Amino acid sequence: MNISAWLDHAIKQLREIGVDSARLDAELILANTLRKNRTYLHAHPESNIDPRRVDIANARLRLRLERVPLAYILGYRDFYGRRFTVSPQVLVPRPESEAIIELLKELGVSGKLLDIGTGSGCLGITAKLEIPKLNVILSDISQPALRVARQNAEKFQADVVLIKSNLLRAVPGKFDIIIANLPYVDRSWQRSPETNHEPALALFAKDEGLALIYQLIDQLPVHLNPGALIFLEADPRQHGAIIAYAGSRQLRHKLTRGFIVVLQA
């Protein structure tokens, strides 16, 4: 079987089950299997594929047809221009989360930063790499997630500290910046089939998805330096409730961008 024939076969199957990115997914699966880039596939459509590689590509395609996220199949996800290792133990990084990095840079932050619910570490590690003067701590309740975050910190030689903690309970000290992409999805929401393969611990929260965000807000006061900034990711339909709840805890709303709400002590 040649490259063109395998791609046609894969794209057809992915489209039949409603995968919007069928061509891109098929190309990435085959390119990764052949250890080539997508440009190679476009330039060599008639090249025959080694039968062993066909078997591997087909096995990966079957996973994608089961709606396993492509990032788990390939073992990575690009975030803010860097390739982060991911596994089914962590949430797949989302492009909307990159707004947190943009806001950190625009606001000229400095001092101690805590990334709560770090998962793969993509936010805290990127913050450290983009703003090296920051002192960064990554925390997560999941030990398997922290192992993935450690892999990424070592991969990018990011000087960060990792702590196992349920929100702020095991985190010492006060901070100038807190960033948190906590679980905020309510189980009743319509969502993509891919989320069924992501860790529920990192995705879902009770009380219309707001339970953990409210718990964090309750714990914040004793961990904030004067004027500290808090960056929370949540669905835009939740922003009004978050801003109101934070206001009742003496945290003022500074700005909102996309999925990100910024509060200030």
C-alpha positions in Angstrom: 0.0 0.0 0.0 1.3 3.5 -0.8 1.0 6.7 1.1 -1.9 8.1 -1.1 -4.0 4.9 -0.8 -3.6 4.7 3.0 -4.5 8.3 3.5 -7.6 8.0 1.2 -8.7 4.9 3.2 -8.1 6.6 6.6 -9.7 9.9 5.7 -12.8 8.2 4.4 -13.3 6.3 7.7 -12.7 9.3 9.9 -15.1 11.4 7.9 -17.8 8.7 8.2 -17.8 9.0 12.0 -17.8 12.8 11.9 -14.2 13.7 12.6 -13.9 17.3 11.4 -10.1 17.2 11.1 -10.1 13.9 9.2 -7.4 14.8 6.7 -5.1 16.4 9.3 -5.5 13.5 11.7 -4.8 10.9 9.1 -1.7 12.7 7.9 -0.4 13.2 11.4 -0.9 9.5 12.2 0.9 8.3 9.1 3.7 10.9 9.3 4.3 10.0 12.9 4.3 6.3 12.1 6.8 6.8 9.2 8.9 9.3 11.3 8.5 11.9 8.6 6.7 15.2 8.4 3.5 15.9 6.5 5.4 17.6 3.7 7.1 14.3 3.0 3.6 12.7 2.5 2.6 15.4 0.1 5.8 15.1 -1.9 5.8 11.2 -2.1 2.2 10.0 -2.5 3.2 7.0 -4.5 5.8 5.7 -2.1 5.1 2.3 -0.7 4.7 1.8 3.0 6.6 -1.0 4.8 3.9 -3.6 5.8 5.0 -3.3 9.5 4.4 0.4 9.3 1.0 -0.1 7.8 0.1 -2.4 10.7 1.2 0.3 13.2 -0.6 3.1 11.3 -3.8 0.9 11.2 -3.7 0.3 14.9 -3.4 4.0 15.6 -6.2 4.7 13.2 -8.4 2.2 15.0 -7.8 4.2 18.2 -8.7 7.4 16.5 -11.9 5.8 15.1 -12.8 5.0 18.8 -12.4 8.8 19.3 -9.3 8.5 21.4 -7.7 12.0 21.3 -5.0 12.3 18.7 -2.6 13.7 21.3 -2.8 10.4 23.3 -2.2 8.4 20.2 0.9 10.5 19.2 2.0 11.1 22.8 2.3 14.8 22.4 0.4 18.1 22.0 1.9 21.4 20.8 1.3 24.3 23.2 2.6 27.8 22.7 5.1 26.6 20.1 6.5 23.8 22.2 5.8 20.0 21.9 4.6 18.8 25.3 4.5 15.1 26.3 0.9 14.0 27.2 -0.7 10.8 28.3 -4.2 9.6 29.3 -3.2 10.7 32.8 -3.5 14.4 31.9 -5.9 16.6 30.1 -5.0 17.4 26.5 -3.8 21.0 26.4 -6.2 23.4 24.7 -5.3 26.3 22.5 -7.7 28.6 24.5 -5.4 28.2 27.5 -2.6 30.0 25.7 -4.4 33.2 26.5 -3.1 32.9 30.0 0.5 33.1 28.8 -0.3 36.1 26.6 -1.9 37.9 29.6 1.0 37.1 31.9 3.3 38.7 29.4 1.1 41.7 28.7 0.6 42.4 32.4 4.4 42.3 33.1 4.1 39.9 36.0 6.9 39.0 38.3 7.5 37.2 41.6 6.2 33.8 42.7 3.7 31.9 40.5 1.7 28.9 41.4 0.1 26.7 38.7 -2.7 24.7 40.4 -4.0 21.6 38.7 -1.0 21.7 36.4 -1.6 18.4 34.5 1.0 18.2 31.8 2.7 21.3 33.2 2.1 23.2 29.9 1.0 26.4 31.6 3.5 26.7 34.4 6.4 25.5 32.4 5.6 27.8 29.5 5.2 30.7 31.9 8.7 30.0 33.3 10.2 29.7 29.8 8.6 32.8 28.5 9.2 34.9 31.7 12.4 33.3 33.2 12.4 35.7 36.2 9.3 34.0 37.7 9.7 31.5 40.5 7.3 28.8 39.5 5.6 26.0 41.5 3.5 23.3 39.8 0.9 21.5 41.9 -1.6 18.7 41.2 -3.6 16.2 43.2 -2.7 13.5 40.8 0.7 11.8 41.2 0.6 10.3 37.6 -0.1 13.8 36.3 2.9 15.2 38.2 5.1 12.5 36.6 4.1 13.8 33.2 4.7 17.4 34.3 8.2 16.4 35.6 9.0 14.8 32.2 8.1 18.0 30.5 10.0 20.2 32.9 13.1 18.0 32.3 12.6 18.0 28.6 12.5 21.8 28.4 15.0 22.3 31.3 12.5 24.4 33.1 13.6 25.3 36.7 10.3 24.6 38.5 9.2 23.0 41.7 6.5 20.3 41.8 4.2 19.6 44.7 1.4 17.1 45.2 -1.6 19.0 46.7 -5.4 19.1 46.7 -5.8 22.7 45.6 -3.9 24.8 48.1 -4.0 22.5 51.1 -0.3 21.3 50.9 1.1 24.4 49.3 3.2 26.7 51.6 3.6 30.4 51.4 2.1 33.3 49.5 2.1 34.1 45.8 2.0 37.0 43.4 0.4 35.0 40.6 -1.9 32.0 40.6 -3.0 30.3 37.4 -5.5 27.5 37.5 -7.2 25.5 34.7 -9.3 23.4 37.1 -12.0 21.0 36.1 -15.0 23.1 35.1 -17.2 20.9 32.9 -20.6 19.9 34.1 -21.5 16.3 33.2 -24.8 17.4 31.7 -23.1 19.5 29.1 -22.9 18.4 25.5 -19.3 17.7 24.7 -17.1 15.9 22.2 -16.7 12.1 22.3 -13.0 12.6 22.8 -13.5 13.8 26.4 -14.7 10.3 27.3 -11.0 9.3 27.1 -9.7 12.1 29.2 -9.3 11.8 33.0 -12.6 12.6 34.7 -10.6 14.0 37.7 -9.2 16.7 35.4 -12.4 17.5 33.5 -15.6 17.4 35.6 -16.8 19.3 38.7 -20.1 19.4 40.5 -22.4 22.5 41.0 -22.6 23.3 37.3 -18.8 22.8 37.0 -18.0 25.5 39.6 -17.4 23.5 42.8 -13.6 23.3 42.6 -13.2 26.9 41.4 -15.3 28.1 44.4 -13.2 25.9 46.7 -10.1 27.5 45.4 -11.4 31.0 45.8 -12.3 30.2 49.4 -8.7 29.0 50.0 -7.0 32.0 48.3 -6.9 34.8 50.8 -4.1 33.4 53.1 -2.0 32.6 50.0 -2.0 35.9 48.2 0.4 38.8 48.4 -1.1 42.3 48.2 -2.2 43.0 44.6 -1.8 39.3 43.5 -3.3 38.2 40.2 -5.4 35.1 39.8 -6.0 33.7 36.3 -8.9 31.2 36.1 -9.9 29.3 33.0 -13.6 28.5 32.7 -16.4 28.3 30.2 -17.7 31.8 29.4 -21.2 30.9 30.6 -19.6 30.5 34.1 -17.7 33.8 34.2 -20.5 35.9 35.7 -21.0 33.5 38.6 -17.2 33.3 39.2 -16.8 37.1 39.2 -19.7 37.5 41.7 -18.4 34.8 44.0 -14.9 36.2 43.9 -16.3 39.6 44.7 -17.9 38.2 47.9 -14.4 37.1 48.9 -12.9 40.6 48.3 -11.3 39.7 45.0 -12.0 42.2 42.3 -12.5 41.4 38.6 -9.6 42.8 36.5 -10.4 41.6 33.0 -11.8 38.8 30.9 -10.4 37.4 27.7 -11.8 34.3 25.9 -12.1 31.6 28.5 -9.9 33.4 31.0 -11.0 35.5 34.0 -8.4 37.6 35.8 -9.0 38.5 39.4 -6.9 40.7 41.7 -6.5 40.7 45.5 
